[in-house]
């Protein structure tokens, strides 16, 4: 008996078009946008702005046996070109002073993008659409363009999450993150909230060593005036950034009100972290601690929001509209903070993302009953 071969099912035009449009939007467009954006800044001599304006001059000063820190009335504060971080980063970058400025800038931009891909891969993200969306984020490309340390801190925070049950690598990851940018210290509260006392203490000690050891190389003359340097930074640029203080100023509130609001929001988020930690809900506690870090800092730039890429990758490992939200940050000014709506926009985007992640942390990280925890 002859069988008639079944006719192949007709291809659905709609499905083919959607697949093609997705590839173009989340594979082709991110590559083109990244190349054009970084290329324009390379031609305009503004690629690796932070590296060239702050990090490398500080590294060169250290190599010459001088202090990397500005005087309190140095105009570089206002120009955002003053080195205001603990000395670890400047010490680590001293070998880069052997490169030409252009070579160091290109290398730093490429490393920055590699850190984005690296953290997502190490966190177990395998949906290529999410990678494309992450590169289109304004914080990603601005972080690569400026060669900001924020992308390195986000990568270290991702490692801290991965090694959260192993005290030694956790302490190294989080300790280095704090030593690069102090404002991520609330992640110590996350470790404590989850009952990881040894890990939290080890991370605090690692941060102290990573901060103080380079200062021992420099001499401790600048250590006593370092708090004054941070106060001066906040005084000069806090209102020009995207912090809670800046948002309050943008809507016409006095500076003291913004400072109080920052503390209140940060403390409330630490309480949320503690509550979820008590319930054994690791990812929600982690997300709340990261949000608290962003709330407390008096100076916050767009690339600071790269920290939220870590819990997003964990909670939403499949592409969803939430992955596209930070692309809207291109409407913010990027340099300084622009009009009031441009100042408020990053705050709103961060608030929406944090609220969404706390509302539904993802199926892979369900709460562990207290009785089942060690």
MARLUM-927007 format. One record per residue (C-alpha): residue number from 1; z negated, x negated, y negated. Coordinates in pm, 1 decimal, m for minus. Each point is the difference from the previous one (the first is absolute). Example, Ala and Ser with C-alpha at 12.3 -4.5 7.8 and 13.67 -1.06 7.14 Angstrom:
// residues 2
@k = 1 c3 = m780.0 c1 = m1230.0 c2 = 450.0
@k = 2 c3 = 66.0 c1 = m137.0 c2 = m344.0
***
This chain:
// residues 374
@k = 1 c3 = 0.0 c1 = 0.0 c2 = 0.0
@k = 2 c3 = 112.3 c1 = m149.7 c2 = m328.9
@k = 3 c3 = m258.3 c1 = m14.8 c2 = m273.3
@k = 4 c3 = 106.0 c1 = 43.1 c2 = m354.4
@k = 5 c3 = m152.5 c1 = m267.7 c2 = m216.6
@k = 6 c3 = m221.2 c1 = 146.7 c2 = m268.4
@k = 7 c3 = 138.7 c1 = m44.6 c2 = m346.1
@k = 8 c3 = m207.4 c1 = m236.4 c2 = m212.6
@k = 9 c3 = m225.9 c1 = 175.0 c2 = m243.5
@k = 10 c3 = 142.6 c1 = m10.8 c2 = m351.6
@k = 11 c3 = m178.2 c1 = m234.8 c2 = m235.3
@k = 12 c3 = m206.7 c1 = 171.3 c2 = m261.8
@k = 13 c3 = 128.0 c1 = m100.1 c2 = m341.0
@k = 14 c3 = m334.3 c1 = 75.7 c2 = m161.6
@k = 15 c3 = m186.3 c1 = m229.1 c2 = 237.8
@k = 16 c3 = 247.3 c1 = m284.4 c2 = m48.4
@k = 17 c3 = m9.8 c1 = 36.1 c2 = m377.1
@k = 18 c3 = m381.0 c1 = 4.0 c2 = m6.6
@k = 19 c3 = m20.2 c1 = m310.5 c2 = 218.9
@k = 20 c3 = 252.6 c1 = m183.8 c2 = m215.7
@k = 21 c3 = m172.6 c1 = 103.7 c2 = m321.9
@k = 22 c3 = m333.2 c1 = m119.4 c2 = 139.4
@k = 23 c3 = 144.3 c1 = m340.5 c2 = 89.7
@k = 24 c3 = 153.3 c1 = m34.4 c2 = m345.3
@k = 25 c3 = m314.2 c1 = 116.5 c2 = m183.9
@k = 26 c3 = m258.1 c1 = m194.4 c2 = 200.0
@k = 27 c3 = 191.1 c1 = m303.4 c2 = 124.2
@k = 28 c3 = 291.9 c1 = m77.4 c2 = m230.6
@k = 29 c3 = m151.3 c1 = 113.4 c2 = m330.8
@k = 30 c3 = m328.2 c1 = m197.0 c2 = 38.7
@k = 31 c3 = 190.5 c1 = m322.6 c2 = 68.1
@k = 32 c3 = 235.1 c1 = 54.6 c2 = m293.3
@k = 33 c3 = m280.9 c1 = 99.8 c2 = m236.9
@k = 34 c3 = m218.1 c1 = m295.9 c2 = 101.7
@k = 35 c3 = 283.5 c1 = m251.9 c2 = m40.5
@k = 36 c3 = 109.1 c1 = 143.0 c2 = m335.5
@k = 37 c3 = m354.6 c1 = 34.6 c2 = m136.2
@k = 38 c3 = m108.3 c1 = m349.6 c2 = 95.6
@k = 39 c3 = 338.4 c1 = m143.6 c2 = m97.7
@k = 40 c3 = m21.2 c1 = 147.2 c2 = m349.1
@k = 41 c3 = m346.4 c1 = m147.7 c2 = m45.7
@k = 42 c3 = 118.7 c1 = m335.8 c2 = 130.9
@k = 43 c3 = 283.9 c1 = m3.4 c2 = m252.7
@k = 44 c3 = m240.2 c1 = 116.2 c2 = m271.3
@k = 45 c3 = m244.5 c1 = m280.5 c2 = 84.6
@k = 46 c3 = m276.2 c1 = 250.5 c2 = 79.2
@k = 47 c3 = m8.2 c1 = m36.4 c2 = 378.9
@k = 48 c3 = m346.3 c1 = m94.4 c2 = 131.2
@k = 49 c3 = m155.6 c1 = 76.7 c2 = m339.3
@k = 50 c3 = m359.4 c1 = m34.7 c2 = 121.0
@k = 51 c3 = 71.7 c1 = m312.3 c2 = 201.6
@k = 52 c3 = 171.6 c1 = m178.0 c2 = m286.2
@k = 53 c3 = m224.4 c1 = 128.4 c2 = m275.3
@k = 54 c3 = m342.6 c1 = m29.3 c2 = 161.1
@k = 55 c3 = m18.6 c1 = m131.1 c2 = 357.3
@k = 56 c3 = 217.8 c1 = m313.4 c2 = m25.8
@k = 57 c3 = m141.1 c1 = m114.1 c2 = m336.1
@k = 58 c3 = m348.7 c1 = 35.7 c2 = 150.0
@k = 59 c3 = 106.8 c1 = m199.2 c2 = 307.2
@k = 60 c3 = 151.3 c1 = m268.9 c2 = m223.7
@k = 61 c3 = m322.5 c1 = m17.4 c2 = m200.5
@k = 62 c3 = m201.2 c1 = m49.8 c2 = 318.7
@k = 63 c3 = 243.2 c1 = m267.6 c2 = 120.1
@k = 64 c3 = m54.7 c1 = m178.4 c2 = m332.6
@k = 65 c3 = m377.8 c1 = 25.9 c2 = 31.6
@k = 66 c3 = m32.5 c1 = 262.2 c2 = m273.4
@k = 67 c3 = m148.4 c1 = 349.2 c2 = m13.4
@k = 68 c3 = 240.2 c1 = 283.7 c2 = 87.4
@k = 69 c3 = m197.6 c1 = 250.2 c2 = m205.3
@k = 70 c3 = 85.0 c1 = 102.4 c2 = m356.0
@k = 71 c3 = m235.8 c1 = 2.5 c2 = m292.9
@k = 72 c3 = m134.0 c1 = 344.2 c2 = m87.9
@k = 73 c3 = 223.8 c1 = 34.4 c2 = m305.5
@k = 74 c3 = 312.0 c1 = m133.7 c2 = 166.0
@k = 75 c3 = 302.9 c1 = 220.6 c2 = m91.8
@k = 76 c3 = 116.5 c1 = m16.3 c2 = 362.1
@k = 77 c3 = m248.6 c1 = 278.2 c2 = 78.2
@k = 78 c3 = 202.0 c1 = 242.9 c2 = m209.6
@k = 79 c3 = 327.4 c1 = m127.3 c2 = 149.2
@k = 80 c3 = m133.6 c1 = 45.5 c2 = 356.4
@k = 81 c3 = 68.7 c1 = m366.6 c2 = 69.6
@k = 82 c3 = m358.1 c1 = m123.3 c2 = 32.2
@k = 83 c3 = m135.0 c1 = m111.1 c2 = 336.8
@k = 84 c3 = m303.1 c1 = 223.7 c2 = 56.8
@k = 85 c3 = m48.8 c1 = m10.1 c2 = 377.4
@k = 86 c3 = m240.0 c1 = m205.8 c2 = 210.7
@k = 87 c3 = 139.5 c1 = m353.0 c2 = 43.6
@k = 88 c3 = 107.6 c1 = 35.8 c2 = 365.9
@k = 89 c3 = 351.4 c1 = 120.7 c2 = m79.8
@k = 90 c3 = 65.5 c1 = m270.6 c2 = m259.0
@k = 91 c3 = m127.3 c1 = m271.4 c2 = 235.7
@k = 92 c3 = 214.1 c1 = 134.4 c2 = 285.9
@k = 93 c3 = 310.2 c1 = m3.3 c2 = m222.3
@k = 94 c3 = m26.5 c1 = m363.8 c2 = m109.2
@k = 95 c3 = 271.4 c1 = m106.0 c2 = 251.3
@k = 96 c3 = 236.8 c1 = 251.1 c2 = m163.9
@k = 97 c3 = m13.3 c1 = m203.1 c2 = m320.0
@k = 98 c3 = 228.3 c1 = m250.1 c2 = 174.3
@k = 99 c3 = 281.0 c1 = 258.6 c2 = 7.0
@k = 100 c3 = 226.3 c1 = 83.0 c2 = m288.4
@k = 101 c3 = m103.1 c1 = 312.9 c2 = m188.8
@k = 102 c3 = 309.2 c1 = 192.4 c2 = 116.1
@k = 103 c3 = m48.0 c1 = m99.3 c2 = 362.4
@k = 104 c3 = m367.7 c1 = 98.4 c2 = m9.8
@k = 105 c3 = 91.1 c1 = 334.1 c2 = m160.3
@k = 106 c3 = 262.4 c1 = 91.9 c2 = 259.8
@k = 107 c3 = m223.0 c1 = m111.3 c2 = 285.8
@k = 108 c3 = m292.7 c1 = 202.5 c2 = m136.3
@k = 109 c3 = 212.8 c1 = 316.7 c2 = m32.6
@k = 110 c3 = 130.3 c1 = m35.6 c2 = 355.7
@k = 111 c3 = m347.4 c1 = m65.9 c2 = 138.1
@k = 112 c3 = m127.7 c1 = 307.1 c2 = m185.5
@k = 113 c3 = 260.3 c1 = 223.2 c2 = 166.8
@k = 114 c3 = m72.2 c1 = m163.7 c2 = 335.4
@k = 115 c3 = m367.6 c1 = 89.6 c2 = m41.7
@k = 116 c3 = 94.2 c1 = 366.9 c2 = m39.5
@k = 117 c3 = 207.9 c1 = m1.0 c2 = 318.6
@k = 118 c3 = m257.7 c1 = m212.3 c2 = 180.4
@k = 119 c3 = m296.2 c1 = 225.7 c2 = m71.0
@k = 120 c3 = 190.4 c1 = 311.7 c2 = 106.8
@k = 121 c3 = 112.1 c1 = m164.0 c2 = 324.4
@k = 122 c3 = m345.7 c1 = m133.1 c2 = 84.1
@k = 123 c3 = m145.9 c1 = 346.1 c2 = m62.5
@k = 124 c3 = 229.4 c1 = 133.8 c2 = 273.5
@k = 125 c3 = 247.8 c1 = 183.7 c2 = m221.6
@k = 126 c3 = 337.5 c1 = 30.9 c2 = 173.4
@k = 127 c3 = 176.9 c1 = 273.8 c2 = m198.6
@k = 128 c3 = 270.5 c1 = m187.5 c2 = m194.1
@k = 129 c3 = 14.0 c1 = 275.3 c2 = m261.4
@k = 130 c3 = m352.2 c1 = m84.0 c2 = m111.0
@k = 131 c3 = 97.7 c1 = m362.9 c2 = m56.8
@k = 132 c3 = 287.9 c1 = 108.3 c2 = m222.2
@k = 133 c3 = m220.6 c1 = 237.4 c2 = m195.9
@k = 134 c3 = m268.0 c1 = m268.5 c2 = m46.1
@k = 135 c3 = 252.6 c1 = m242.0 c2 = m150.2
@k = 136 c3 = 110.0 c1 = 269.8 c2 = m245.1
@k = 137 c3 = m357.4 c1 = 39.9 c2 = m124.8
@k = 138 c3 = m37.3 c1 = m118.5 c2 = m356.7
@k = 139 c3 = m322.6 c1 = m186.0 c2 = 94.7
@k = 140 c3 = 188.4 c1 = m192.7 c2 = 273.4
@k = 141 c3 = 286.9 c1 = m125.6 c2 = m211.3
@k = 142 c3 = m213.4 c1 = m55.2 c2 = m308.8
@k = 143 c3 = m246.2 c1 = m192.7 c2 = 217.3
@k = 144 c3 = 287.1 c1 = m214.1 c2 = 133.8
@k = 145 c3 = 153.3 c1 = m42.0 c2 = m346.0
@k = 146 c3 = m328.2 c1 = m119.4 c2 = m149.6
@k = 147 c3 = m100.6 c1 = m187.1 c2 = 318.7
@k = 148 c3 = m335.0 c1 = 169.7 c2 = m39.1
@k = 149 c3 = m286.2 c1 = m86.4 c2 = 231.5
@k = 150 c3 = m41.0 c1 = 374.3 c2 = 64.9
@k = 151 c3 = 250.5 c1 = m12.0 c2 = 288.4
@k = 152 c3 = m191.1 c1 = m287.5 c2 = 158.3
@k = 153 c3 = m325.6 c1 = 194.8 c2 = m39.9
@k = 154 c3 = 157.2 c1 = 309.3 c2 = 160.3
@k = 155 c3 = 116.7 c1 = m216.2 c2 = 292.0
@k = 156 c3 = m350.1 c1 = m144.3 c2 = 44.8
@k = 157 c3 = m148.7 c1 = 350.6 c2 = m17.3
@k = 158 c3 = 239.7 c1 = 105.0 c2 = 276.0
@k = 159 c3 = m124.5 c1 = m291.5 c2 = 210.1
@k = 160 c3 = m358.5 c1 = 105.3 c2 = m71.0
@k = 161 c3 = 79.8 c1 = 343.8 c2 = 142.1
@k = 162 c3 = 169.8 c1 = m148.0 c2 = 308.1
@k = 163 c3 = m294.6 c1 = m231.7 c2 = 71.1
@k = 164 c3 = m274.7 c1 = 240.7 c2 = m104.7
@k = 165 c3 = m168.3 c1 = m18.8 c2 = 343.4
@k = 166 c3 = 9.5 c1 = m381.5 c2 = 10.0
@k = 167 c3 = m249.3 c1 = m148.5 c2 = m248.0
@k = 168 c3 = 150.9 c1 = m346.9 c2 = m41.8
@k = 169 c3 = 364.1 c1 = 88.1 c2 = m82.2
@k = 170 c3 = m117.5 c1 = 306.2 c2 = m193.9
@k = 171 c3 = m228.7 c1 = m216.6 c2 = m212.3
@k = 172 c3 = 277.3 c1 = m251.0 c2 = m62.9
@k = 173 c3 = 251.4 c1 = 268.7 c2 = m101.4
@k = 174 c3 = m228.0 c1 = 203.4 c2 = m224.1
@k = 175 c3 = m177.8 c1 = m305.1 c2 = m138.3
@k = 176 c3 = 330.6 c1 = m151.3 c2 = m110.1
@k = 177 c3 = 113.5 c1 = 332.2 c2 = m148.5
@k = 178 c3 = m316.1 c1 = 20.3 c2 = m211.0
@k = 179 c3 = 33.5 c1 = m365.0 c2 = m99.9
@k = 180 c3 = 354.4 c1 = 64.2 c2 = m125.8
@k = 181 c3 = m80.9 c1 = 325.1 c2 = m182.5
@k = 182 c3 = m364.9 c1 = 94.6 c2 = m33.8
@k = 183 c3 = 58.5 c1 = 371.4 c2 = m49.3
@k = 184 c3 = 49.8 c1 = 68.7 c2 = 374.7
@k = 185 c3 = m372.6 c1 = m58.7 c2 = 62.8
@k = 186 c3 = m59.0 c1 = 373.3 c2 = 89.7
@k = 187 c3 = 156.1 c1 = m75.1 c2 = 339.2
@k = 188 c3 = m332.3 c1 = m163.8 c2 = 83.7
@k = 189 c3 = m150.4 c1 = 347.7 c2 = m40.4
@k = 190 c3 = 255.7 c1 = 133.9 c2 = 249.6
@k = 191 c3 = m111.2 c1 = m255.6 c2 = 257.9
@k = 192 c3 = m364.6 c1 = 90.6 c2 = m60.1
@k = 193 c3 = 76.1 c1 = 372.3 c2 = 15.4
@k = 194 c3 = 154.4 c1 = m48.8 c2 = 343.4
@k = 195 c3 = m309.6 c1 = m182.8 c2 = 122.0
@k = 196 c3 = 165.6 c1 = m341.9 c2 = 11.2
@k = 197 c3 = m287.4 c1 = m185.7 c2 = m164.3
@k = 198 c3 = 83.2 c1 = m340.8 c2 = 146.5
@k = 199 c3 = 361.0 c1 = 26.2 c2 = m110.1
@k = 200 c3 = m98.0 c1 = 108.6 c2 = m352.5
@k = 201 c3 = m247.2 c1 = m285.8 c2 = m41.1
@k = 202 c3 = 250.1 c1 = m249.4 c2 = 139.5
@k = 203 c3 = 271.5 c1 = 127.1 c2 = m237.7
@k = 204 c3 = m235.6 c1 = m26.6 c2 = m299.4
@k = 205 c3 = m89.2 c1 = m356.1 c2 = 97.9
@k = 206 c3 = 366.5 c1 = m87.0 c2 = 54.5
@k = 207 c3 = 84.2 c1 = 136.5 c2 = m345.5
@k = 208 c3 = m282.0 c1 = m202.5 c2 = m155.9
@k = 209 c3 = 120.0 c1 = m319.6 c2 = 169.6
@k = 210 c3 = 364.8 c1 = 66.6 c2 = m95.8
@k = 211 c3 = m106.4 c1 = 54.9 c2 = m361.7
@k = 212 c3 = m255.8 c1 = m278.4 c2 = m40.1
@k = 213 c3 = 158.5 c1 = m279.3 c2 = 204.9
@k = 214 c3 = 304.0 c1 = m38.1 c2 = m231.0
@k = 215 c3 = m240.9 c1 = 7.9 c2 = m293.8
@k = 216 c3 = m182.2 c1 = m293.6 c2 = 157.1
@k = 217 c3 = 329.3 c1 = m188.5 c2 = m16.5
@k = 218 c3 = 47.7 c1 = 94.9 c2 = m366.2
@k = 219 c3 = m359.1 c1 = m41.8 c2 = m100.8
@k = 220 c3 = m217.3 c1 = 294.4 c2 = m87.6
@k = 221 c3 = 38.9 c1 = m17.0 c2 = m378.1
@k = 222 c3 = 222.5 c1 = 311.1 c2 = m12.1
@k = 223 c3 = m202.9 c1 = 198.5 c2 = 252.1
@k = 224 c3 = m267.6 c1 = 102.8 c2 = m249.8
@k = 225 c3 = 255.5 c1 = 124.4 c2 = m251.7
@k = 226 c3 = 220.3 c1 = 175.0 c2 = 257.9
@k = 227 c3 = m171.8 c1 = 339.0 c2 = m49.4
@k = 228 c3 = 77.7 c1 = m31.8 c2 = m372.2
@k = 229 c3 = 365.1 c1 = m65.4 c2 = 86.7
@k = 230 c3 = 12.8 c1 = 322.1 c2 = 202.9
@k = 231 c3 = m168.4 c1 = 192.1 c2 = m281.7
@k = 232 c3 = 252.8 c1 = m139.8 c2 = m246.5
@k = 233 c3 = 287.4 c1 = 101.3 c2 = 228.4
@k = 234 c3 = m129.8 c1 = 357.0 c2 = 21.8
@k = 235 c3 = m55.0 c1 = 9.4 c2 = m374.1
@k = 236 c3 = 356.1 c1 = m110.2 c2 = m79.1
@k = 237 c3 = 218.1 c1 = 169.0 c2 = 263.7
@k = 238 c3 = m199.1 c1 = 276.4 c2 = 172.6
@k = 239 c3 = 145.9 c1 = 272.5 c2 = m222.6
@k = 240 c3 = 350.3 c1 = m137.6 c2 = 52.4
@k = 241 c3 = m24.4 c1 = 30.0 c2 = 379.3
@k = 242 c3 = m13.9 c1 = 300.3 c2 = 235.5
@k = 243 c3 = m371.4 c1 = 1.7 c2 = 78.5
@k = 244 c3 = m233.3 c1 = 297.2 c2 = m36.6
@k = 245 c3 = m111.0 c1 = m152.6 c2 = m331.9
@k = 246 c3 = 362.6 c1 = m9.4 c2 = m117.3
@k = 247 c3 = 67.1 c1 = 356.7 c2 = 114.0
@k = 248 c3 = m304.8 c1 = 124.0 c2 = m189.7
@k = 249 c3 = 115.2 c1 = m183.4 c2 = m312.9
@k = 250 c3 = 350.4 c1 = 144.5 c2 = 38.1
@k = 251 c3 = m134.3 c1 = 355.9 c2 = m13.4
@k = 252 c3 = m214.1 c1 = m78.9 c2 = m303.4
@k = 253 c3 = m341.8 c1 = m61.2 c2 = 154.2
@k = 254 c3 = m231.7 c1 = m274.5 c2 = m132.5
@k = 255 c3 = m7.0 c1 = m324.8 c2 = 194.6
@k = 256 c3 = m358.5 c1 = 54.4 c2 = 114.2
@k = 257 c3 = 101.6 c1 = 332.7 c2 = 154.2
@k = 258 c3 = 275.8 c1 = m173.6 c2 = 195.0
@k = 259 c3 = m242.1 c1 = m264.0 c2 = 123.6
@k = 260 c3 = m250.0 c1 = 264.0 c2 = 112.4
@k = 261 c3 = 274.6 c1 = 199.9 c2 = 170.9
@k = 262 c3 = 117.1 c1 = m310.9 c2 = 185.5
@k = 263 c3 = m351.0 c1 = m60.6 c2 = 131.2
@k = 264 c3 = m53.7 c1 = 365.1 c2 = 93.2
@k = 265 c3 = 332.3 c1 = 27.2 c2 = 184.1
@k = 266 c3 = m58.2 c1 = m330.4 c2 = 175.9
@k = 267 c3 = m352.3 c1 = 94.8 c2 = 108.1
@k = 268 c3 = 119.3 c1 = 341.9 c2 = 119.5
@k = 269 c3 = 268.0 c1 = m167.0 c2 = 211.6
@k = 270 c3 = m257.6 c1 = m238.4 c2 = 147.9
@k = 271 c3 = m209.1 c1 = 304.4 c2 = 93.3
@k = 272 c3 = 309.1 c1 = 146.9 c2 = 167.9
@k = 273 c3 = 42.7 c1 = m332.7 c2 = 180.4
@k = 274 c3 = m361.6 c1 = 10.7 c2 = 119.1
@k = 275 c3 = 29.2 c1 = 361.7 c2 = 118.1
@k = 276 c3 = 313.8 c1 = m68.4 c2 = 202.2
@k = 277 c3 = m147.3 c1 = m322.8 c2 = 129.0
@k = 278 c3 = m302.3 c1 = 190.0 c2 = 127.2
@k = 279 c3 = 237.8 c1 = 234.3 c2 = 180.5
@k = 280 c3 = 182.4 c1 = m296.3 c2 = 152.9
@k = 281 c3 = 320.2 c1 = 79.7 c2 = m186.3
@k = 282 c3 = 127.9 c1 = m351.7 c2 = m55.9
@k = 283 c3 = 324.5 c1 = 69.6 c2 = m182.8
@k = 284 c3 = m144.4 c1 = 250.5 c2 = m244.7
@k = 285 c3 = m287.5 c1 = m237.4 c2 = m80.6
@k = 286 c3 = 250.1 c1 = m284.2 c2 = m46.7
@k = 287 c3 = 220.2 c1 = 212.7 c2 = m227.8
@k = 288 c3 = m295.1 c1 = 110.5 c2 = m212.6
@k = 289 c3 = m117.0 c1 = m361.1 c2 = m42.2
@k = 290 c3 = 347.2 c1 = m109.2 c2 = m113.8
@k = 291 c3 = 10.9 c1 = 289.5 c2 = m245.2
@k = 292 c3 = m343.0 c1 = m103.3 c2 = m130.4
@k = 293 c3 = 132.4 c1 = m352.4 c2 = m61.6
@k = 294 c3 = 284.3 c1 = 142.4 c2 = m208.4
@k = 295 c3 = m239.9 c1 = 226.5 c2 = m189.4
@k = 296 c3 = m254.0 c1 = m269.9 c2 = m86.8
@k = 297 c3 = 237.8 c1 = m265.2 c2 = m130.5
@k = 298 c3 = 26.3 c1 = 6.9 c2 = m381.6
@k = 299 c3 = 349.4 c1 = m152.9 c2 = 15.4
@k = 300 c3 = 256.8 c1 = 141.2 c2 = 242.4
@k = 301 c3 = 375.0 c1 = m53.6 c2 = 11.2
@k = 302 c3 = 260.6 c1 = 194.5 c2 = 194.7
@k = 303 c3 = 15.9 c1 = m258.3 c2 = 277.7
@k = 304 c3 = m370.3 c1 = 59.7 c2 = 72.7
@k = 305 c3 = 111.8 c1 = 324.1 c2 = 165.9
@k = 306 c3 = 150.5 c1 = m209.7 c2 = 279.2
@k = 307 c3 = m347.3 c1 = 20.1 c2 = 153.0
@k = 308 c3 = 72.6 c1 = 364.8 c2 = 82.8
@k = 309 c3 = 297.3 c1 = m107.2 c2 = 211.1
@k = 310 c3 = m247.5 c1 = m111.8 c2 = 267.4
@k = 311 c3 = m172.1 c1 = 335.6 c2 = 70.4
@k = 312 c3 = 331.7 c1 = 181.9 c2 = m50.1
@k = 313 c3 = 162.6 c1 = m205.7 c2 = 275.7
@k = 314 c3 = m294.9 c1 = 74.1 c2 = 227.2
@k = 315 c3 = m26.1 c1 = 371.0 c2 = m74.2
@k = 316 c3 = 371.5 c1 = 80.3 c2 = m31.1
@k = 317 c3 = 186.4 c1 = m230.1 c2 = 241.2
@k = 318 c3 = 298.1 c1 = 238.7 c2 = m13.6
@k = 319 c3 = 200.9 c1 = 54.7 c2 = m315.9
@k = 320 c3 = m115.8 c1 = 290.4 c2 = m216.0
@k = 321 c3 = 33.8 c1 = 101.2 c2 = m367.7
@k = 322 c3 = m325.5 c1 = m182.1 c2 = m76.7
@k = 323 c3 = 186.9 c1 = m327.3 c2 = 54.5
@k = 324 c3 = 228.5 c1 = 84.3 c2 = m292.5
@k = 325 c3 = m272.0 c1 = 83.7 c2 = m252.1
@k = 326 c3 = m54.5 c1 = m352.6 c2 = m143.8
@k = 327 c3 = 372.3 c1 = m29.6 c2 = m74.4
@k = 328 c3 = m75.8 c1 = 231.2 c2 = m292.0
@k = 329 c3 = m202.4 c1 = m281.5 c2 = m156.5
@k = 330 c3 = 325.5 c1 = m141.5 c2 = m136.1
@k = 331 c3 = m56.5 c1 = 258.8 c2 = m273.8
@k = 332 c3 = m304.7 c1 = m196.6 c2 = m113.0
@k = 333 c3 = 62.5 c1 = m283.2 c2 = m241.3
@k = 334 c3 = m89.7 c1 = m287.7 c2 = 230.5
@k = 335 c3 = m92.6 c1 = m238.2 c2 = m282.6
@k = 336 c3 = m308.0 c1 = 119.3 c2 = m186.5
@k = 337 c3 = m24.9 c1 = 375.9 c2 = 59.5
@k = 338 c3 = 223.9 c1 = 180.7 c2 = m247.4
@k = 339 c3 = m46.0 c1 = 361.7 c2 = m101.9
@k = 340 c3 = m307.9 c1 = 197.6 c2 = 116.8
@k = 341 c3 = 194.8 c1 = 173.3 c2 = 279.8
@k = 342 c3 = 121.0 c1 = m340.2 c2 = 122.2
@k = 343 c3 = m358.3 c1 = m122.6 c2 = 7.8
@k = 344 c3 = m125.5 c1 = 305.5 c2 = 185.9
@k = 345 c3 = 286.2 c1 = 3.9 c2 = 255.1
@k = 346 c3 = m122.5 c1 = m286.6 c2 = 225.3
@k = 347 c3 = m349.1 c1 = 152.9 c2 = m0.8
@k = 348 c3 = 144.6 c1 = 336.0 c2 = 110.9
@k = 349 c3 = 214.8 c1 = m160.1 c2 = 270.1
@k = 350 c3 = m297.9 c1 = m194.8 c2 = 134.2
@k = 351 c3 = m221.4 c1 = 311.2 c2 = m10.5
@k = 352 c3 = 256.0 c1 = 209.3 c2 = 190.3
@k = 353 c3 = 47.1 c1 = m268.8 c2 = 264.3
@k = 354 c3 = m373.5 c1 = m53.4 c2 = 48.9
@k = 355 c3 = m64.4 c1 = 375.7 c2 = 18.3
@k = 356 c3 = 279.2 c1 = 42.8 c2 = 257.0
@k = 357 c3 = m125.7 c1 = m289.2 c2 = 212.1
@k = 358 c3 = m359.9 c1 = 119.3 c2 = m9.7
@k = 359 c3 = 105.9 c1 = 355.8 c2 = 84.8
@k = 360 c3 = 193.8 c1 = m105.5 c2 = 309.4
@k = 361 c3 = m45.7 c1 = m359.0 c2 = 111.7
@k = 362 c3 = 246.1 c1 = 12.3 c2 = 289.5
@k = 363 c3 = m23.2 c1 = 70.7 c2 = 373.3
@k = 364 c3 = m51.5 c1 = m360.2 c2 = 107.4
@k = 365 c3 = m337.1 c1 = m36.0 c2 = m169.0
@k = 366 c3 = m219.8 c1 = 288.9 c2 = 90.2
@k = 367 c3 = m369.0 c1 = m7.7 c2 = m78.7
@k = 368 c3 = m221.9 c1 = m168.1 c2 = 256.8
@k = 369 c3 = m319.5 c1 = 195.9 c2 = 73.4
@k = 370 c3 = m308.7 c1 = m187.1 c2 = m114.9
@k = 371 c3 = m143.6 c1 = 4.9 c2 = 353.8
@k = 372 c3 = 310.6 c1 = m177.1 c2 = 132.3
@k = 373 c3 = m10.3 c1 = m282.3 c2 = m254.1
@k = 374 c3 = m160.5 c1 = m334.8 c2 = 92.4
***
